[in-house]
Amino acid sequence: MTRHGSYKLGGDNPPKSTYYEQGKFGRMFPSLPPFATDNKQIKDALKELGKKGGIMDAMESMDVMANPNLARDLIVNPALNTNNPNNPNLSAGMTFLGQFLDHDITFDPTSSLERQSDPESIQNFRTPLFELDSMYGSGPGASPHLYDQSPAGEGIKFYLEEIPGSGAVSADGSTRFDLPRNNQGTALLGDPRNDENLIVSQLHLAMLRFHNAVVDYVKAEFGLSNPDEVFAEAQRLVRWHYQWIIVHEFLEKTVGKPLVDDILNNGRKFYKWRNQPYIPVEFSAAAYRFGHSQVRPSYRSNFGPTPSDVNSHVFKLIFNDGLPDGPDPDDLRGGKRAPSRFIDWQTFFDFGDGNVRPNKKIDTKLSTVLFDLPGVRGEFQSLAQLNLLRGLTFSLPSGQSVAKAMNLPVLDATDLADLVDLKLHLRTPLWFYILREAEVKQNGERLGPVGGRIVAEVFIGLLQGDSMSYLKQDPEWTPTLPSAVADNFKMTDLLKFAGVVARL
Protein backbone atom coordinates (compact mmCIF):
# COMPACT_ATOMS: atom_id res chain seq x y z
CA MET A 1 0.00 0.00 0.00
CA THR A 2 2.97 2.32 0.33
CA ARG A 3 4.76 3.87 -2.58
CA HIS A 4 7.38 1.62 -4.07
CA GLY A 5 10.63 2.28 -5.90
CA SER A 6 11.90 0.89 -9.16
CA TYR A 7 13.82 -2.32 -9.62
CA LYS A 8 17.33 -2.12 -11.01
CA LEU A 9 19.66 -5.01 -11.63
CA GLY A 10 23.27 -5.54 -10.71
CA GLY A 11 25.48 -5.38 -7.64
CA ASP A 12 26.61 -7.88 -5.05
CA ASN A 13 24.71 -9.60 -2.30
CA PRO A 14 24.62 -7.32 0.75
CA PRO A 15 26.78 -8.52 3.64
CA LYS A 16 25.18 -9.74 6.82
CA SER A 17 25.94 -8.60 10.33
CA THR A 18 24.59 -9.12 13.80
CA TYR A 19 25.27 -5.56 14.97
CA TYR A 20 22.17 -3.45 15.23
CA GLU A 21 21.85 0.23 15.97
CA GLN A 22 18.80 2.27 16.82
CA GLY A 23 17.02 3.46 13.70
CA LYS A 24 18.56 0.80 11.47
CA PHE A 25 17.12 -2.10 9.59
CA GLY A 26 18.67 -5.42 10.63
CA ARG A 27 18.14 -9.17 10.51
CA MET A 28 16.26 -11.45 12.85
CA PHE A 29 17.98 -14.54 11.39
CA PRO A 30 21.42 -13.31 10.27
CA SER A 31 22.92 -16.80 9.91
CA LEU A 32 20.36 -18.09 7.42
CA PRO A 33 21.38 -18.10 3.74
CA PRO A 34 19.39 -16.29 1.04
CA PHE A 35 16.54 -18.34 -0.41
CA ALA A 36 18.21 -18.16 -3.83
CA THR A 37 21.20 -16.80 -5.71
CA ASP A 38 20.43 -13.54 -7.46
CA ASN A 39 20.55 -14.40 -11.15
CA LYS A 40 18.42 -14.06 -14.27
CA GLN A 41 16.75 -17.44 -13.78
CA ILE A 42 15.46 -16.63 -10.30
CA LYS A 43 14.44 -13.10 -11.31
CA ASP A 44 12.44 -14.50 -14.21
CA ALA A 45 10.74 -17.00 -11.87
CA LEU A 46 9.79 -14.24 -9.42
CA LYS A 47 8.49 -12.03 -12.22
CA GLU A 48 6.37 -14.92 -13.46
CA LEU A 49 5.04 -15.65 -9.98
CA GLY A 50 4.02 -12.05 -9.33
CA LYS A 51 2.90 -10.98 -12.78
CA LYS A 52 -0.49 -9.54 -13.70
CA GLY A 53 -2.65 -12.48 -14.76
CA GLY A 54 -0.42 -14.91 -12.84
CA ILE A 55 -1.22 -17.24 -9.97
CA MET A 56 -1.25 -14.43 -7.39
CA ASP A 57 -3.73 -12.27 -9.33
CA ALA A 58 -7.34 -12.60 -8.16
CA MET A 59 -8.34 -11.89 -11.78
CA GLU A 60 -11.18 -9.54 -10.89
CA SER A 61 -12.72 -7.51 -13.69
CA MET A 62 -11.61 -3.89 -13.59
CA ASP A 63 -13.69 -2.77 -16.57
CA VAL A 64 -15.73 0.09 -15.13
CA MET A 65 -16.77 1.05 -18.64
CA ALA A 66 -18.57 -2.28 -19.07
CA ASN A 67 -20.02 -2.15 -15.54
CA PRO A 68 -20.46 1.33 -14.04
CA ASN A 69 -21.51 -0.34 -10.74
CA LEU A 70 -18.35 -2.48 -10.57
CA ALA A 71 -17.06 -0.92 -7.33
CA ARG A 72 -20.36 -1.70 -5.58
CA ASP A 73 -20.76 -5.16 -7.12
CA LEU A 74 -17.29 -6.23 -5.97
CA ILE A 75 -18.59 -5.71 -2.44
CA VAL A 76 -22.19 -6.95 -2.57
CA ASN A 77 -22.06 -9.73 -5.19
CA PRO A 78 -20.69 -12.97 -3.63
CA ALA A 79 -19.96 -14.44 -7.07
CA LEU A 80 -17.30 -11.77 -7.61
CA ASN A 81 -15.48 -12.78 -4.41
CA THR A 82 -14.95 -16.45 -5.25
CA ASN A 83 -11.30 -16.12 -6.21
CA ASN A 84 -10.53 -13.50 -3.56
CA PRO A 85 -12.60 -14.49 -0.51
CA ASN A 86 -13.60 -12.20 2.33
CA ASN A 87 -12.15 -12.57 5.82
CA PRO A 88 -14.86 -12.93 8.49
CA ASN A 89 -12.30 -12.32 11.26
CA LEU A 90 -11.00 -8.91 10.22
CA SER A 91 -12.91 -5.80 9.21
CA ALA A 92 -12.00 -3.60 6.26
CA GLY A 93 -10.50 -0.93 8.49
CA MET A 94 -7.85 -3.24 9.96
CA THR A 95 -5.96 -3.12 6.65
CA PHE A 96 -5.53 0.63 6.91
CA LEU A 97 -4.83 0.59 10.63
CA GLY A 98 -2.02 -1.80 9.73
CA GLN A 99 -0.77 0.65 7.11
CA PHE A 100 -0.87 3.51 9.64
CA LEU A 101 1.12 1.40 12.13
CA ASP A 102 3.74 0.64 9.49
CA HIS A 103 4.18 4.33 8.75
CA ASP A 104 4.62 5.01 12.45
CA ILE A 105 7.69 2.78 12.75
CA THR A 106 9.34 2.74 9.31
CA PHE A 107 10.27 5.45 6.87
CA ASP A 108 13.06 5.20 4.33
CA PRO A 109 12.66 8.03 1.79
CA THR A 110 15.64 6.71 -0.22
CA SER A 111 14.14 3.23 -0.51
CA SER A 112 14.35 1.47 -3.84
CA LEU A 113 14.88 -2.05 -5.04
CA GLU A 114 18.34 -1.24 -6.34
CA ARG A 115 20.96 -3.46 -4.73
CA GLN A 116 23.29 -0.81 -3.44
CA SER A 117 23.88 -1.38 0.25
CA ASP A 118 23.62 -3.66 3.21
CA PRO A 119 20.04 -3.66 4.55
CA GLU A 120 21.52 -3.31 8.05
CA SER A 121 23.03 0.04 6.98
CA ILE A 122 19.81 1.47 5.55
CA GLN A 123 18.80 4.30 7.83
CA ASN A 124 15.23 4.20 9.09
CA PHE A 125 14.28 7.86 9.23
CA ARG A 126 11.25 6.94 11.32
CA THR A 127 12.05 6.11 14.93
CA PRO A 128 11.24 2.39 15.25
CA LEU A 129 8.81 2.93 18.10
CA PHE A 130 5.02 3.21 18.33
CA GLU A 131 5.15 6.82 19.49
CA LEU A 132 3.07 8.49 16.74
CA ASP A 133 5.86 10.69 15.42
CA SER A 134 4.17 10.25 12.04
CA MET A 135 1.45 12.38 13.60
CA TYR A 136 3.22 14.58 16.16
CA GLY A 137 6.21 15.37 13.97
CA SER A 138 8.88 16.89 16.19
CA GLY A 139 6.28 18.45 18.49
CA PRO A 140 4.65 21.89 18.75
CA GLY A 141 7.99 23.69 19.05
CA ALA A 142 9.82 22.18 16.08
CA SER A 143 6.81 21.38 13.84
CA PRO A 144 4.51 24.39 14.45
CA HIS A 145 2.92 24.07 10.98
CA LEU A 146 1.09 20.95 12.19
CA TYR A 147 -0.58 22.71 15.11
CA ASP A 148 -3.42 25.19 15.52
CA GLN A 149 -1.88 28.50 16.59
CA SER A 150 -5.22 30.20 17.28
CA PRO A 151 -6.28 31.01 20.85
CA ALA A 152 -8.55 27.95 20.79
CA GLY A 153 -5.73 25.65 19.69
CA GLU A 154 -3.01 27.23 21.85
CA GLY A 155 -0.43 25.64 19.58
CA ILE A 156 -1.05 22.23 21.19
CA LYS A 157 -4.06 21.03 19.17
CA PHE A 158 -3.68 19.88 15.60
CA TYR A 159 -4.76 22.19 12.83
CA LEU A 160 -7.60 20.82 10.66
CA GLU A 161 -9.52 22.13 7.67
CA GLU A 162 -13.16 21.79 6.70
CA ILE A 163 -14.16 20.17 3.41
CA PRO A 164 -16.30 22.77 1.59
CA GLY A 165 -19.65 21.37 0.48
CA SER A 166 -19.35 18.19 2.55
CA GLY A 167 -22.37 18.92 4.72
CA ALA A 168 -24.72 18.67 1.73
CA VAL A 169 -23.56 15.11 0.97
CA SER A 170 -23.07 13.91 4.55
CA ALA A 171 -25.38 11.49 6.36
CA ASP A 172 -26.02 13.81 9.29
CA GLY A 173 -25.57 17.07 7.40
CA SER A 174 -22.45 17.97 9.35
CA THR A 175 -19.36 19.46 7.80
CA ARG A 176 -16.53 16.96 7.40
CA PHE A 177 -12.83 17.61 7.76
CA ASP A 178 -9.63 16.99 5.84
CA LEU A 179 -5.94 17.18 6.60
CA PRO A 180 -4.59 20.72 6.23
CA ARG A 181 -3.10 21.31 2.77
CA ASN A 182 -0.97 23.96 1.11
CA ASN A 183 -2.19 25.81 -1.96
CA GLN A 184 -0.93 22.99 -4.19
CA GLY A 185 -3.01 20.40 -2.33
CA THR A 186 -0.09 18.79 -0.51
CA ALA A 187 -1.07 17.61 2.96
CA LEU A 188 0.78 19.09 5.91
CA LEU A 189 1.49 16.09 8.10
CA GLY A 190 4.33 14.21 9.76
CA ASP A 191 4.47 11.43 7.15
CA PRO A 192 3.47 12.10 3.53
CA ARG A 193 2.62 8.41 3.00
CA ASN A 194 -0.45 8.88 5.20
CA ASP A 195 -2.07 10.78 2.34
CA GLU A 196 -1.56 7.93 -0.14
CA ASN A 197 -5.21 6.90 -0.14
CA LEU A 198 -8.37 8.44 1.24
CA ILE A 199 -8.87 5.83 3.96
CA VAL A 200 -5.46 6.12 5.61
CA SER A 201 -5.66 9.91 5.16
CA GLN A 202 -8.95 10.03 7.07
CA LEU A 203 -7.56 7.62 9.67
CA HIS A 204 -4.67 10.03 10.22
CA LEU A 205 -7.24 12.82 10.53
CA ALA A 206 -9.16 10.75 13.09
CA MET A 207 -5.98 10.38 15.15
CA LEU A 208 -5.46 14.16 15.02
CA ARG A 209 -9.00 14.71 16.24
CA PHE A 210 -8.50 12.04 18.92
CA HIS A 211 -5.56 14.03 20.26
CA ASN A 212 -7.58 17.26 20.18
CA ALA A 213 -10.42 15.58 22.11
CA VAL A 214 -7.95 14.24 24.69
CA VAL A 215 -6.54 17.76 25.14
CA ASP A 216 -10.05 18.94 26.08
CA TYR A 217 -10.46 15.94 28.38
CA VAL A 218 -7.17 16.62 30.18
CA LYS A 219 -8.11 20.23 30.77
CA ALA A 220 -11.51 19.32 32.17
CA GLU A 221 -10.53 16.21 34.12
CA PHE A 222 -7.20 17.28 35.63
CA GLY A 223 -7.66 21.04 35.81
CA LEU A 224 -4.41 21.69 33.96
CA SER A 225 -4.00 25.04 32.24
CA ASN A 226 -0.33 25.25 31.29
CA PRO A 227 -0.24 24.37 27.57
CA ASP A 228 3.01 22.41 27.85
CA GLU A 229 1.66 20.32 30.72
CA VAL A 230 -1.65 19.74 28.93
CA PHE A 231 0.11 18.64 25.75
CA ALA A 232 2.45 16.26 27.59
CA GLU A 233 -0.38 14.52 29.44
CA ALA A 234 -2.62 14.39 26.38
CA GLN A 235 0.18 12.92 24.28
CA ARG A 236 0.83 10.25 26.90
CA LEU A 237 -2.83 9.26 27.05
CA VAL A 238 -3.12 9.21 23.24
CA ARG A 239 -0.02 7.06 22.86
CA TRP A 240 -0.95 4.60 25.59
CA HIS A 241 -4.50 4.06 24.35
CA TYR A 242 -3.16 3.67 20.81
CA GLN A 243 -0.58 1.15 22.03
CA TRP A 244 -3.30 -0.76 23.88
CA ILE A 245 -5.23 -1.08 20.61
CA ILE A 246 -2.09 -2.38 18.90
CA VAL A 247 -1.65 -5.19 21.43
CA HIS A 248 -5.22 -6.04 22.39
CA GLU A 249 -7.09 -5.51 19.13
CA PHE A 250 -4.81 -5.38 16.09
CA LEU A 251 -2.38 -8.08 17.20
CA GLU A 252 -4.96 -10.34 18.84
CA LYS A 253 -7.07 -10.34 15.70
CA THR A 254 -4.09 -10.65 13.33
CA VAL A 255 -2.08 -13.40 15.05
CA GLY A 256 -4.47 -14.78 17.69
CA LYS A 257 -4.74 -14.00 21.41
CA PRO A 258 -2.89 -17.18 22.55
CA LEU A 259 0.28 -16.13 20.73
CA VAL A 260 0.07 -12.57 22.06
CA ASP A 261 -0.39 -13.87 25.61
CA ASP A 262 2.49 -16.34 25.20
CA ILE A 263 4.93 -13.60 24.17
CA LEU A 264 3.75 -11.22 26.91
CA ASN A 265 4.00 -13.93 29.58
CA ASN A 266 6.98 -15.97 28.40
CA GLY A 267 9.02 -13.47 26.44
CA ARG A 268 10.32 -13.14 22.90
CA LYS A 269 12.36 -15.95 21.38
CA PHE A 270 13.76 -14.48 18.17
CA TYR A 271 13.49 -10.68 18.09
CA LYS A 272 16.33 -9.38 20.24
CA TRP A 273 18.78 -6.51 20.02
CA ARG A 274 22.07 -5.41 21.56
CA ASN A 275 21.44 -1.71 21.99
CA GLN A 276 18.00 -0.50 21.03
CA PRO A 277 15.19 -1.82 18.82
CA TYR A 278 15.70 -2.15 15.08
CA ILE A 279 13.42 -3.19 12.23
CA PRO A 280 14.15 -6.72 10.93
CA VAL A 281 14.04 -7.03 7.14
CA GLU A 282 12.29 -10.38 7.59
CA PHE A 283 9.49 -8.29 9.10
CA SER A 284 9.52 -5.20 6.88
CA ALA A 285 10.19 -6.89 3.53
CA ALA A 286 8.17 -10.07 4.08
CA ALA A 287 6.03 -10.83 7.13
CA TYR A 288 4.40 -7.43 7.56
CA ARG A 289 3.54 -7.22 3.89
CA PHE A 290 0.74 -9.68 4.59
CA GLY A 291 -1.52 -6.63 4.58
CA HIS A 292 -1.25 -6.40 0.81
CA SER A 293 -3.30 -9.59 0.60
CA GLN A 294 -6.05 -7.98 2.71
CA VAL A 295 -6.71 -5.05 0.39
CA ARG A 296 -10.14 -5.04 -1.22
CA PRO A 297 -10.46 -3.91 -4.84
CA SER A 298 -13.16 -1.44 -3.81
CA TYR A 299 -14.71 0.12 -0.72
CA ARG A 300 -17.80 2.00 0.40
CA SER A 301 -16.18 5.21 1.54
CA ASN A 302 -19.36 6.75 2.94
CA PHE A 303 -23.15 6.49 2.98
CA GLY A 304 -23.87 9.82 1.31
CA PRO A 305 -26.77 12.04 2.43
CA THR A 306 -29.37 9.22 2.56
CA PRO A 307 -27.93 6.09 4.23
CA SER A 308 -31.18 4.13 3.76
CA ASP A 309 -30.77 4.40 -0.03
CA VAL A 310 -27.91 2.32 -1.43
CA ASN A 311 -27.80 4.63 -4.43
CA SER A 312 -26.70 7.36 -2.04
CA HIS A 313 -23.66 5.37 -0.92
CA VAL A 314 -20.25 6.15 -2.40
CA PHE A 315 -18.46 3.06 -3.75
CA LYS A 316 -15.05 3.40 -5.43
CA LEU A 317 -12.10 1.26 -6.46
CA ILE A 318 -9.15 1.72 -4.13
CA PHE A 319 -6.99 2.60 -7.16
CA ASN A 320 -7.71 2.88 -10.87
CA ASP A 321 -4.57 3.69 -12.84
CA GLY A 322 -6.70 4.12 -15.98
CA LEU A 323 -8.37 7.26 -14.66
CA PRO A 324 -7.08 10.70 -15.59
CA ASP A 325 -5.89 12.77 -12.66
CA GLY A 326 -8.17 15.55 -11.50
CA PRO A 327 -9.64 17.24 -8.43
CA ASP A 328 -12.02 14.33 -7.69
CA PRO A 329 -11.10 11.15 -9.63
CA ASP A 330 -13.42 8.18 -9.33
CA ASP A 331 -11.16 6.12 -7.07
CA LEU A 332 -9.81 6.43 -3.52
CA ARG A 333 -6.36 7.81 -4.28
CA GLY A 334 -5.07 10.35 -1.79
CA GLY A 335 -3.99 13.93 -2.19
CA LYS A 336 -7.46 15.22 -3.15
CA ARG A 337 -10.11 17.32 -1.47
CA ALA A 338 -13.71 17.24 -2.70
CA PRO A 339 -17.14 17.31 -0.98
CA SER A 340 -17.66 13.51 -0.88
CA ARG A 341 -14.05 12.61 -0.03
CA PHE A 342 -14.60 11.61 3.58
CA ILE A 343 -15.02 8.29 5.39
CA ASP A 344 -17.98 6.89 7.33
CA TRP A 345 -16.24 4.51 9.72
CA GLN A 346 -19.24 2.18 10.19
CA THR A 347 -18.12 0.32 7.05
CA PHE A 348 -14.58 -0.16 8.34
CA PHE A 349 -14.98 -1.07 12.03
CA ASP A 350 -17.73 -2.96 13.83
CA PHE A 351 -20.01 -0.60 15.74
CA GLY A 352 -22.62 -3.35 16.10
CA ASP A 353 -25.03 -1.81 13.58
CA GLY A 354 -24.58 -4.38 10.80
CA ASN A 355 -22.80 -1.97 8.46
CA VAL A 356 -19.23 -3.28 8.82
CA ARG A 357 -17.60 -4.99 5.85
CA PRO A 358 -14.68 -7.46 5.91
CA ASN A 359 -11.26 -7.22 4.36
CA LYS A 360 -9.80 -10.02 2.22
CA LYS A 361 -8.30 -13.25 3.54
CA ILE A 362 -4.56 -13.49 4.12
CA ASP A 363 -3.61 -15.76 1.24
CA THR A 364 -1.62 -15.79 -1.98
CA LYS A 365 -4.30 -13.96 -3.97
CA LEU A 366 -4.04 -10.19 -4.26
CA SER A 367 -6.74 -7.90 -5.59
CA THR A 368 -6.23 -7.19 -9.29
CA VAL A 369 -5.94 -3.43 -8.71
CA LEU A 370 -2.57 -4.09 -7.04
CA PHE A 371 -1.10 -5.45 -10.26
CA ASP A 372 -1.41 -2.06 -11.92
CA LEU A 373 -0.18 0.40 -9.31
CA PRO A 374 -0.84 4.07 -10.02
CA GLY A 375 2.08 6.44 -10.16
CA VAL A 376 4.67 3.66 -10.55
CA ARG A 377 7.03 4.11 -13.45
CA GLY A 378 9.31 1.58 -15.09
CA GLU A 379 9.03 -2.11 -15.77
CA PHE A 380 7.14 -3.17 -12.65
CA GLN A 381 3.63 -2.04 -11.79
CA SER A 382 2.72 -5.26 -9.98
CA LEU A 383 2.96 -5.01 -6.20
CA ALA A 384 3.50 -8.77 -6.02
CA GLN A 385 6.53 -8.56 -8.32
CA LEU A 386 7.93 -5.64 -6.34
CA ASN A 387 7.58 -7.54 -3.05
CA LEU A 388 9.14 -10.73 -4.42
CA LEU A 389 12.07 -8.91 -5.99
CA ARG A 390 12.68 -6.90 -2.83
CA GLY A 391 12.98 -10.17 -0.92
CA LEU A 392 15.68 -11.21 -3.38
CA THR A 393 17.41 -7.83 -3.11
CA PHE A 394 17.57 -8.09 0.67
CA SER A 395 18.82 -11.70 0.54
CA LEU A 396 15.91 -12.91 2.65
CA PRO A 397 15.95 -16.57 3.65
CA SER A 398 13.33 -19.01 2.44
CA GLY A 399 10.15 -19.54 4.40
CA GLN A 400 11.19 -23.16 4.97
CA SER A 401 14.54 -22.22 6.54
CA VAL A 402 12.91 -19.61 8.80
CA ALA A 403 10.32 -22.17 9.97
CA LYS A 404 13.11 -24.63 10.78
CA ALA A 405 15.09 -21.96 12.63
CA MET A 406 11.98 -21.20 14.70
CA ASN A 407 11.35 -24.93 15.37
CA LEU A 408 7.92 -24.60 13.78
CA PRO A 409 6.24 -27.03 11.35
CA VAL A 410 7.35 -26.54 7.75
CA LEU A 411 4.71 -26.44 5.03
CA ASP A 412 4.53 -29.65 3.06
CA ALA A 413 5.70 -29.45 -0.55
CA THR A 414 2.16 -30.38 -1.61
CA ASP A 415 0.99 -27.09 -0.05
CA LEU A 416 3.24 -25.33 -2.55
CA ALA A 417 2.60 -27.54 -5.56
CA ASP A 418 1.72 -24.57 -7.75
CA LEU A 419 5.35 -23.44 -7.44
CA VAL A 420 6.89 -26.65 -8.80
CA ASP A 421 7.28 -25.39 -12.36
CA LEU A 422 9.05 -22.29 -11.04
CA LYS A 423 11.28 -24.45 -8.81
CA LEU A 424 10.23 -22.44 -5.76
CA HIS A 425 8.29 -25.13 -3.87
CA LEU A 426 11.28 -26.20 -1.74
CA ARG A 427 12.90 -22.76 -1.34
CA THR A 428 9.98 -20.39 -1.21
CA PRO A 429 10.27 -16.59 -0.93
CA LEU A 430 9.48 -15.66 2.66
CA TRP A 431 6.64 -13.26 1.79
CA PHE A 432 4.82 -15.82 -0.37
CA TYR A 433 5.47 -18.57 2.20
CA ILE A 434 3.90 -16.53 5.00
CA LEU A 435 0.81 -15.82 2.90
CA ARG A 436 0.43 -19.49 1.97
CA GLU A 437 1.03 -20.55 5.58
CA ALA A 438 -1.85 -18.31 6.72
CA GLU A 439 -4.03 -19.80 4.01
CA VAL A 440 -3.17 -23.41 4.89
CA LYS A 441 -2.90 -23.19 8.68
CA GLN A 442 -5.52 -20.55 9.53
CA ASN A 443 -7.88 -20.55 6.53
CA GLY A 444 -6.59 -17.08 5.73
CA GLU A 445 -8.33 -15.57 8.77
CA ARG A 446 -5.09 -14.68 10.58
CA LEU A 447 -1.38 -15.22 10.23
CA GLY A 448 0.11 -18.69 10.66
CA PRO A 449 2.84 -19.73 13.14
CA VAL A 450 5.88 -18.27 11.33
CA GLY A 451 4.32 -15.01 10.12
CA GLY A 452 2.37 -14.51 13.32
CA ARG A 453 5.39 -14.89 15.60
CA ILE A 454 7.57 -12.56 13.54
CA VAL A 455 4.91 -9.83 13.51
CA ALA A 456 3.90 -10.24 17.16
CA GLU A 457 7.46 -10.39 18.50
CA VAL A 458 8.48 -7.26 16.59
CA PHE A 459 5.39 -5.30 17.66
CA ILE A 460 5.64 -6.31 21.30
CA GLY A 461 9.42 -5.96 21.25
CA LEU A 462 9.22 -2.40 19.93
CA LEU A 463 6.82 -1.52 22.73
CA GLN A 464 8.99 -3.21 25.35
CA GLY A 465 12.03 -1.38 23.99
CA ASP A 466 10.34 2.01 24.30
CA SER A 467 11.05 3.52 27.72
CA MET A 468 7.90 5.65 27.45
CA SER A 469 5.40 2.96 26.38
CA TYR A 470 2.76 1.59 28.71
CA LEU A 471 4.25 -1.90 28.44
CA LYS A 472 7.56 -0.57 29.74
CA GLN A 473 6.32 1.95 32.30
CA ASP A 474 3.21 0.22 33.61
CA PRO A 475 2.51 -3.23 32.09
CA GLU A 476 -0.61 -3.63 34.26
CA TRP A 477 -2.14 -0.37 33.00
CA THR A 478 -5.60 -0.49 31.47
CA PRO A 479 -7.38 2.22 29.44
CA THR A 480 -8.75 5.15 31.42
CA LEU A 481 -10.66 7.34 28.96
CA PRO A 482 -14.43 7.48 29.58
CA SER A 483 -15.21 5.52 26.41
CA ALA A 484 -13.21 2.53 27.64
CA VAL A 485 -15.48 -0.43 28.41
CA ALA A 486 -14.50 -3.07 30.98
CA ASP A 487 -10.87 -1.86 30.95
CA ASN A 488 -10.75 -2.35 27.19
CA PHE A 489 -10.40 0.15 24.37
CA LYS A 490 -10.90 -0.54 20.68
CA MET A 491 -10.75 1.44 17.45
CA THR A 492 -14.50 2.00 17.68
CA ASP A 493 -13.98 3.64 21.09
CA LEU A 494 -11.15 5.80 19.75
CA LEU A 495 -13.19 6.95 16.76
CA LYS A 496 -16.22 7.78 18.91
CA PHE A 497 -14.09 9.70 21.42
CA ALA A 498 -12.52 11.60 18.51
CA GLY A 499 -15.98 12.65 17.33
CA VAL A 500 -15.57 11.32 13.80
CA VAL A 501 -18.45 8.83 13.77
CA ALA A 502 -21.42 10.35 11.97
CA ARG A 503 -25.01 9.47 12.81
CA LEU A 504 -26.47 7.33 10.03
Secondary structure, 3 states (H helix, E strand, C coil): CCCCCCCCCCCCCCCCCCCCCCCEEECCCCCCCCCCCCCHHHHHHHHHHCCCCCCCECCCCCCCCCCCCHHHHHHHCHHHHCCCCEEEEEEHHHHHHHHHHHHHHCCCCCCCCCCCCCHHHCECCCCCCCCCHHHHCCHHHHCHHHECCCCCCCCCCECCEECCCHHHHCCCCCCCEECCECCCCCECCCCHHHHCEHHHHHHHHHHHHHHHHHHHHHHHHHCCCCHHHHHHHHHHHHHHHHHHHHHHHHHHHHHCHHHHHHHHHHCCCCCCCCCCCCEEHHHHCCHHHHHHHHCCCEEEEECCCCCCCHHHCEEEECCCCCCCCCCCCCECECCCCCCCCCCCHHHCCCCCCCCCCEEECCCCCECHHHHCCCCCCCCCCCHHHHHHHHHHHCCCCEHHHHHHHCCCCCCCHHHHHHHCCCCCCCCCEHHHHHHHHHHHHHCCCCCCHHHHHHHHHHHHHHHHCCCCCHHHHCCCCCCCCCCCECCECCHHHHHHHHCCCCCC
